[in-house]
């Protein structure tokens, strides 16, 4: 309507100008009669003024239209993603607020679907960012084709998308949309001439009439449900009341984590690793615990995921590394036999991506006085595969004399071709899930057998995790696995529960006794010399 008025305004100006000129001429005629010179000048002046005014009006109308178009473009750019032209986060929350208010007025159901592409980073890193951008555009198109006409699709950031489903009368409609989206991902994507299978995990949060949550809470809850779907590989998951309690608890943990670091609430427990054939202690794995002031000792499964997502994992990892190295050095000082004992410490993804991490490892070794070959850094298999560009950092660490192990081996995406690139790795750790079911699941036995064969071919040590029965010990020995850890031998304990005079003391053991008892585990039967000085890498960055 505004543009129509601006378009018509020059004609109005000309009409008014002509009418004013006629009135002026009539007035001159009354005063001077029919004098041609006076009337001619008056008429031409009035008409020229009208034309000039009309031209000015047209110019102003053109400028107003240009300003309106520029304003519209700026508003569009502020609320839309430049890559996919979907709503961005800002536009999403505006649309979600409007939809939320409408749902309250109409007493209809509103749903938010939070999507995260599975293993997008692998494609993006291996094929390049241009291919990653093209994949995001393809995904955006598929989402728009899969949802209903009234639904809203937005790119939340990175490889995350959000769909807002409004005016719903039942929850079945939401699940139908989620299933249709998953179906749309079944067809492979063509990237640079290659077919790529891309899947997604979907979290669903549903706001029923009377729901008191804010719009941003729906997105948060859908995000939480998405993580459950990704972990369970179920395709999609719906946020429920039990998960709501977990989210609230998670927020409490996130808040308390900062205080825990500042107040040094993290403590380290040590679980022994046993050489069953030699009947001696091989080493320890350092495991972090949180000594919460009100909740007591909290296991890592309750807070490590939050620490990773909030960027605090690297700081916690450094705390554990320093504590474990210092403790091992203390044992070395108390008992020379302890020099043969390995100290394993887990490396977080954030640490592997830090180019200065080798410098930190070198600094901690020098600070603690621990020989480098006593330290074993464990990296989860999927973390290495997802960040093959981080192998240079691992080689720098190996150059210090530190040992490297792949943790949870067999659960991720490694193949023989990948493992060949891990030339700096000395140990593979078989995940507990395979040990648990190897007696009843033939596929798990086959996996363990393949891992052992691979390790022997590459001259790698093997450690089996989660050993809890003598039967498992016998089966693992049949496979050729001699290094084991688990509750059969010892649960993780505080260092004050480890008596150096008992644990780090050689003794003879009768060779005809099968397996180990917990008492036998608490003995260390080896002694070695101290290694020489360690090289230090140049600091990066």
Protein Blocks (a to p, Z undefined) as FASTA:
>chain_A
ZZmmmmmmmmmmmmmmmmmmmmmmmmmmmmnopafklmmmmmmmmmmmmmmmmmmmmmmm
mmmmmmmmmmmmmmmmmmpcfklopacfklmmmmmmmmmmmmmmnopacdddddddehkl
mmmmmnojklmmmmmmmmmmmmmmmmcfkbccddfbhjbccdddehiabfklmmmmmmmm
mmmmmpccdeehiacddddddddddddehiabdfklmmmmmmmmmmmmmmnonopacddf
klmmmmmmmmmmmmmmmmmmmnopaccdddddddfklopafbdcdddddddfklopadfk
lmmmmmmmnopmmmmmmmmmmmmmmmmmmmmmmpmklmmpccdddddfklmmpmklmmmm
mmmmmmnopafklpccdddfklmmmmmmlmmmmmmmmmnopacddehihjambdfklmmm
mmmbcbdcddfklmmmmmmmmklmmmmmmmmmmmmmnopacddehiabfklmmmmmmnop
abdcdjkloccddfklpcfklmmcccdddfkbgcjdfklmmpcfbdcdddddddddddeZ
Z
